[in-house]
Amino acid sequence: ISANCMQHGVIASVVNAFKTKCMFNVVYKPRMQFEGKDFSEKRYDGTIIGVNDMSPHWKDSEW
């Protein structure tokens, strides 16, 4: 699977979580580690508690 295809799958999953107000997880694990920096696996999770227009410039935008 190409990186592009995987990104589309991740985006589709997040969009679905927003639409259904479900919990989702994001896991980030870079392939290359840089000298002197700690790039260990990072995890983020959360619960969608609402969807609002945050900017008048993007009224009714799904993003």
Number of C-alpha atoms within 10 A of each C-alpha: 5 6 8 9 10 11 11 11 12 13 12 12 14 18 14 13 16 19 13 10 15 13 13 15 12 11 10 11 11 10 9 7 11 8 7 6 7 8 14 11 10 10 10 9 10 10 12 14 9 8 11 9 12 11 9 8 8 10 11 11 11 11 10
